[in-house]
């Protein structure tokens, strides 16, 4: 396993494990389970993932499992083609998210489902760019303005994760003042050391203020 893959595995295990949260896995499975034998889905910004045999993968970079090399604002497929569109932690990296949502709406069949997952509290993380953050109202408005009907919206990772993310960045940035070449190593150290903060997500479920610093949201919408 090369250094890039080791780093990617470390990040997905500790700092960026949002796709493995119980609510994300459950809600995404519900959407995938509704795919019929003749239905096709699309995973926008798929990266190295390959989540379902009937889901095609789109990314801006070529890869082993990538079916479309394109941007979310310009999906190379005909209108009303897909039954399901998935976007996990992608829209914050898109320069014009409203155009991306409009394009997703176009390629979905009537009645098609859009599973959208976005961060709220997280540090700057270019991949390769990083433009936006969305509140609960913000992501709902973004989708509704382009014609989607919101069926469900909820917290993907909670305030414990939001606080954890900012704490990791704070301490890594602080100590890197004195050790500038070691920022990523420091971030790795604090990602492990502060990891228990994430378990506070379980407690914040009961807080009326849980949306104040939620780590992110998922939305299930229909065309």
N, C-alpha and C positions, 0 to 999 in steps of 0.2 A: 504494500500500500504506500503510495507516494505522499509527500508532505501536504499537497493540496487536499487530498482525500482525507488525511488524518485531521487536518484543520477543519474541514467541512463536517466530519463526523463529530468532532469535539463541540463545534458551535451548535449543531443540531441536537446534541445531547444535553447541553447545559444552557447556554444563553438563548438560543432560538429554537426552543422545543415546542412552540405554540401549536404546531400542526399535530402534536401528540396529546394535546389536552383532551380530556374525556368528552367534553361537550363538542369539540371540533370533530373528533373521530365519529361520535354518534350521529351528529347532524349531517356530516358528509356521507356517511354510510346510508342514511335514510334517503338522501338524494340519489345516490348511485344505485340503490336497490330498486328504484322506480324505473330504471332504464329497461325497456323491453328488448326483445331479441333483435328487433330491426332499428332500434334507436342508436344514435351516435352522439357522444358528448365531446366537449373540447376543454382541455385544461390550459388556461392562458398563463404563461409564465411558468411552465412546468419544470424547467431546470432539468435535474437528473431524475425526477420522479416519474413513475409510470403506474398510476393508481388503479387503472381498470382496463380490461381488454377491449372495451368498446368506447374508450375515451381517447381521442387523439390529442397530441401534445403540441403546443405552440410556444416558441421562445424566440428571443432576438438572437440567440446564439445556436449554432449547430450542435447536435448531440446525438448520442446513440439512439435515443427513443423519441427524438423530435420529428414530427410530421410536417410542421409548418415553421419555417424561419421567417418571422414577420413581427411587426409591432401590434399591440392590442388595438391601436387606432385604425389598423388596416388589415383585417383578417382575410386571407386569400381563399374565400369560400363563398358560395352563392347564398342568397338570402333564404331564410326559413329552412335551414339545413339541419341544425343541431337540436336535440331534445334537452340537452343539459350543457350549461357553461359553468366552469369553475374558475375562480380567481382567488388565490390564497396569497395574501401579503404582496400584492402586485400593484394596485392602483396608486399607492404612494410614490411609486417609481415612474409613473407615466406623466409626461409633461402636460398632456391634455386629457385628464381622466373623464371628462364629460364626453369627449369624442370616443374614447374607448368603450364607455358604457353604451353609447349610441350604436356603436359597431356590434357589440355583443347582442344588443336588442335586435339588430338587423338579421344576424345569422341564426338566431333562435327561431324555432317553429312557434306558431301560435299555441300558447299553453306551455311553452318550454320554461324550464326552471333555471334561474341564475343563483348559484351559491357564491356569495361574495364575502371575503374575509379580509379585514384591514386592521392595521395597528392604530392605536391612539397615543398611548404613552410609550415612547421608545426614542432612543438617541438617533442622531443622524447616522444613516447606514447606506451609503451609495452602493447601488447594485444594478447597473453602474452609476445611476443617478438616484436622487432622493428629493422629492418635491413637496409632498403633502402629508398632513395628518387630518383625520376625520373624527369628529364627535359622533355620537349616536344619531343626533338630528342631521348632521352633515351628510353622512353616508345615505341615510334614508331619503333626504332631499335630492341628492345626486342621482339616485336610481329613479325616483318618482318623476323627476323632470324629464327623463328620457323615455317615460312611458311604462316603466315597471310598476307592478302592484306588489307592495311589501306583504309577504305572508308571515314572516317571523323575523325578529331581530333580537339579538342577545349578546352577552359578553362572551368572547372566546377565551380570553385569559384576563384575570381580575386585577384588582388593585395591588395585591401582593406582587404580581409579576411586573406591573407598572413601576412600583417602587424599587423592585430589584433591578430592573433595567437601568433606571436613572442612577441608582446607587453604584452599580458596576461602572458606568461611564464616569460618574463623578470621581470616584477614587482612582480609577485608571488614569483619568486626565490629570488629577491632582498630583499623583506620584510621578507621572511622566514629565512634569515640569523639571524634575531633578534627574530623570532617567528617560530622556526623550526617545531614545532608540528602542525602549522596552515597552512602549505603549501596549502593543498587542499581547505581549507576555503578561503584563500587569492585568490587562482585561481578562485574560484567561484565568489568572490566579483569583481575581475577585469574582469571576463568574462561578467558580467552584465554592469559594469561601462563603459567599452571600446567597448561595442557592436555596437554603432553607426559607428565605423570605417568601419564596413562591408559594409555600404551603399556606400562607395567609389568605390566598385566594379562597380557600374553603371557608374561612371566617367571614370574609367580606360579602359572601353571598347573602348574608342576613342584614347587611347595612343598607339603609336608605340612601346613603351617599356613595354607593358602589360605582356610579358612573363618573365620579370626580377624577379619578386617576386610573381608570380601567386600562389594562394593557391593550385591549383591542376588542373588536366586534365581528360577529358574523351576521349576514343577512341572507335570507332565503326569499327570493322574489320570483314573480311569474310574469311572462309576457302576455 
